[in-house]
Amino acid sequence: KEQSLNSGFGSFDDTTNQVSGNGKWYFYNTQAMGFGAQKFKQVWGNRPLEDNWRLSDKTIIEKNPLAQQPEQVAAEETSKKYDINSYLERIPTETSVIDSIKTVRNDAYYNLGLAYKEQFKVFPIAAERFEKLLKFSPEEKLVLPTKYHLFKIYSETNPSKALQYKTDITTNYADSKYAKLILNPQSILFDAADENSPENIYEKIYCDFEEKKYDQVITKTEKGIKQYQALEILPKYELLRAYAIGKKNGLKAFKEALEYVQLNYSNTEEGKKATEVIKTIDKLN
């Protein structure tokens, strides 16, 4: 009992659970507190009540004046959320940036229309995407393919609109392959005498692939993909491009290119072939 009292920690009364009134608990014992304060000054000297009180030279503690606490960051983000200027400042004003955004949007609408038409066979949505794209006045390279796709869609759903697009293409783009395709669907694909027919060009690119000229194959297939977007041979170009990418950039890039073919041409032989190869790649990993 004496050891407990002299240790500076008082005792609690068993019945009242209150600090006993003998003043032996450290913070009720003025002698013990005085001794502790004196001992502290002997060891540490006079120290103000502040953070890092044990350090005599606080210049070694570097603080980043720009550093912000999480609460400050959250408060600033919340204030910006309702500040109209924070949104206005992010609106692009440079012509080049605005044009690049328009290009991305136009490509997205074209690819959506193509996916709804070729993959999902949801013709009303496909037509809506293509019609809206034409209202954006897209780049010339997208105008003719879009009109051709609308001609094909409306040939199934709206003959009068199909006739409008047929007249437009055959009159205003009479020398184009799309016009020839509308007037004579088979001639453009199987004209053996035409060195520039899609089939003959594909054969030449395939020869480049066999000769391991993969950079040339990628460049030429991408050009063919843009040029023959409405033709049935398009998946062949896409698949050959995927193989060239795989040879040049490795397995991961090969799989990504194959997944594009699988997604966009799932109903074609090339799309099915891409699916088979992807399964083989997955087994290797």
Helices and strands as residue ranges (DSSP letters): H 2-6, G 26-28, H 30-44, G 58-60, H 70-81, H 84-88, H 95-114, I 115-119, H 123-135, H 140-157, H 159-172, H 177-183, H 198-210, H 214-227, H 234-249, H 251-264, H 269-284
